[in-house]
């Protein structure tokens, strides 16, 4: 079992209620306007919280893709009617033009180098139909840059002691987050996640290099340090 996957699962599902996933999916579906029954995919679906929300909102059989066997096992329990595939977002196990729309929540596509991000976006473009939409949600890099060093810790009943520390790399636009969990059984688990972020001008460049155009960005107002996140609708160039 991958320690990073276990830490992600145990910490995220405690602090990410189903209500937030439903809100994420509702916003994304409003942007992309894809009809129920059309093939859609959550790229980097994790343990399935957004898949369950897609099912609730009329998309009975969404596809979830993730590299983690542990997280996919949890996704099966969260969304039994979803179709699940284990795979790398840089080399999706899907035919070209097989999706009407795709979604990637909370920067799952950007957990690597810039080259990895370009490769993942190009793969998303490959598997989408011409004119198909990709909805990306990410944290706001301006907000992260304004708080470059953060630490959080809490004792969580039934889980243990969680310590989370983040360091913002302004040169690389990467947030390095180290999560440490000490379980009631005395286990000490730790993993570091490096997440890359793109401000709107760079996101436009990245999208263009991958075969997309930026159709819409939420919020439409200029970003400030108080803006929580970005939601982008990218459309595959016909």
C-alpha positions in Angstrom: 0.0 0.0 0.0 1.3 3.5 -0.9 1.8 5.5 2.3 0.9 8.7 0.4 -2.4 7.3 -0.8 -3.3 6.1 2.7 -2.5 9.5 4.2 -4.4 11.3 1.4 -7.4 9.1 1.9 -7.5 9.2 5.7 -7.0 13.0 6.0 -9.1 14.2 3.0 -12.2 12.2 3.6 -12.4 13.5 7.2 -12.3 17.2 6.1 -14.0 17.2 2.7 -17.7 16.7 3.3 -20.0 15.3 0.6 -21.7 18.8 0.4 -18.5 20.3 -1.0 -18.2 17.6 -3.7 -21.9 18.2 -4.6 -21.2 22.0 -5.0 -18.0 21.3 -7.1 -19.9 19.0 -9.4 -22.9 21.3 -9.7 -20.7 24.3 -10.7 -18.7 22.2 -13.1 -21.8 20.8 -14.9 -23.3 24.3 -15.2 -20.1 25.3 -17.0 -19.8 22.4 -19.4 -23.5 21.8 -20.1 -23.2 18.0 -20.8 -26.4 16.0 -20.9 -26.9 13.0 -18.6 -26.1 9.8 -20.5 -23.1 11.3 -22.4 -19.7 9.8 -21.5 -17.9 11.8 -18.9 -14.8 11.2 -16.7 -13.3 12.4 -13.5 -9.6 12.4 -14.1 -7.8 11.7 -10.9 -11.0 10.6 -9.2 -9.4 9.6 -5.9 -11.7 7.9 -3.5 -14.8 8.8 -5.5 -16.5 11.7 -3.7 -17.1 13.6 -6.9 -18.2 10.5 -8.8 -20.9 10.0 -6.1 -22.0 13.6 -6.7 -22.2 13.0 -10.5 -24.5 10.1 -9.9 -26.7 12.1 -7.6 -27.0 14.8 -10.2 -28.2 12.5 -13.0 -25.0 11.0 -14.5 -25.6 7.4 -13.6 -22.4 5.9 -14.9 -19.5 8.3 -14.8 -16.0 7.1 -15.5 -13.3 7.5 -12.8 -9.6 7.2 -13.6 -6.9 7.1 -10.9 -3.4 5.5 -10.5 -4.1 4.3 -7.0 -5.6 0.9 -6.4 -6.4 1.8 -2.8 -8.3 4.9 -3.8 -10.2 3.1 -6.5 -11.3 0.5 -4.0 -12.8 3.3 -1.9 -14.4 4.8 -5.0 -16.2 1.6 -5.7 -17.9 1.9 -2.3 -18.7 5.6 -2.8 -20.1 5.2 -6.3 -21.0 1.6 -7.1 -22.5 2.5 -10.5 -19.4 4.3 -11.8 -17.0 2.7 -14.2 -13.4 2.8 -12.8 -10.1 2.4 -14.5 -6.6 2.4 -13.1 -4.3 4.5 -15.1 -1.9 7.4 -15.5 -3.3 10.7 -16.5 -0.3 11.1 -18.8 -1.3 8.0 -20.7 -5.0 7.5 -20.3 -6.4 4.0 -21.0 -9.1 5.4 -23.3 -9.8 5.6 -27.0 -9.4 9.0 -28.8 -12.6 11.0 -28.9 -14.4 8.8 -26.4 -15.5 11.5 -23.9 -18.1 14.3 -24.2 -16.6 16.0 -21.1 -14.0 15.6 -18.5 -13.3 17.0 -15.1 -10.3 17.4 -12.9 -10.9 18.7 -9.3 -8.3 20.3 -7.1 -5.2 20.1 -9.3 -5.1 16.3 -9.6 -3.6 16.8 -13.1 -0.7 18.9 -11.8 1.0 16.6 -9.3 4.3 16.6 -11.1 6.6 18.6 -13.4 5.5 21.1 -16.0 6.1 18.5 -18.6 3.8 16.1 -16.8 1.1 18.8 -16.7 1.4 19.3 -20.5 1.3 15.6 -21.1 -1.8 15.1 -18.9 -3.6 18.0 -20.7 -2.7 16.6 -24.1 -4.1 13.2 -23.1 -7.3 14.9 -21.9 -7.6 16.6 -25.3 -6.9 13.3 -27.1 -9.8 11.5 -25.4 -12.3 14.3 -25.7 -14.5 14.7 -28.7 -14.0 17.9 -30.8 -15.6 20.7 -28.9 -15.7 18.7 -25.7 -15.0 20.5 -22.4 -12.6 19.9 -19.6 -13.3 21.6 -16.3 -10.3 22.3 -14.1 -10.5 23.5 -10.5 -7.4 24.7 -8.7 -6.4 26.8 -5.7 -5.5 30.4 -6.4 -1.7 30.8 -6.7 -1.9 34.4 -5.5 -3.6 33.3 -2.3 -0.9 30.6 -1.8 1.9 33.0 -2.5 0.6 35.4 0.1 0.8 32.7 2.8 4.0 30.9 1.8 4.6 29.0 5.1 1.6 27.4 6.8 1.3 24.8 9.6 -1.8 23.1 10.9 -2.2 20.3 13.5 -5.1 18.6 15.2 -5.9 15.6 17.2 -8.7 13.8 15.3 -10.7 11.1 17.2 -10.3 7.7 15.7 -7.6 8.9 13.3 -4.7 10.3 15.4 -2.5 13.4 15.4 -2.4 15.2 12.0 0.4 17.7 11.2 0.3 19.5 7.9 3.0 21.9 6.7 3.1 23.7 3.4 5.9 25.7 1.7 5.2 27.8 -1.4 8.0 27.8 -4.0 7.5 31.2 -5.8 10.0 30.4 -8.5 8.4 27.2 -9.5 4.8 28.0 -8.5 4.7 24.8 -6.6 3.1 24.2 -3.2 4.9 21.4 -1.3 2.7 20.0 1.4 3.9 17.5 4.0 1.3 15.5 5.9 2.2 13.5 9.0 -0.1 11.2 10.8 0.5 9.5 14.1 -2.2 6.9 14.6 -3.6 5.6 17.9 -1.7 2.4 17.3 1.6 4.3 17.3 2.2 4.3 13.5 4.0 7.4 12.1 3.1 8.0 8.5 4.4 10.9 6.4 4.2 11.9 2.8 5.0 15.1 0.7 2.8 16.2 -2.1 4.1 18.7 -4.7 1.2 20.6 -6.4 1.8 22.9 -9.4 -0.4 26.0 -9.9 -0.9 28.2 -12.9 -2.1 31.8 -12.9 -4.6 32.6 -15.7 -2.1 33.8 -18.3 0.1 30.7 -17.9 -3.0 28.5 -17.9 -4.0 30.0 -21.3 -0.6 29.1 -22.7 -0.7 25.6 -21.2 -4.1 25.0 -22.6 -3.1 26.2 -26.1 0.0 23.9 -26.1 -2.3 20.9 -25.3 -4.9 21.6 -28.0 -7.5 23.6 -25.9 -8.8 27.1 -25.8 -10.0 28.8 -22.6 -13.7 29.3 -22.9 -14.5 30.6 -19.4 -12.8 31.3 -16.1 -14.5 31.7 -12.7 -14.4 34.1 -11.1 -14.5 36.5 -14.0 -13.3 39.4 -11.8 -9.5 39.9 -11.5 -7.8 37.6 -8.9 -6.9 38.9 -5.5 -5.2 37.2 -2.6 -8.6 36.5 -1.1 -9.9 34.6 -4.1 -10.1 30.9 -3.0 -9.9 29.0 -6.2 -10.0 29.1 -10.0 -12.4 27.1 -12.1 -11.6 27.0 -15.8 -13.6 25.6 -18.7 -11.3 24.5 -21.5 -12.7 23.4 -24.9 -10.9 21.0 -27.3 -10.1 22.8 -30.5 -12.2 21.2 -33.3 
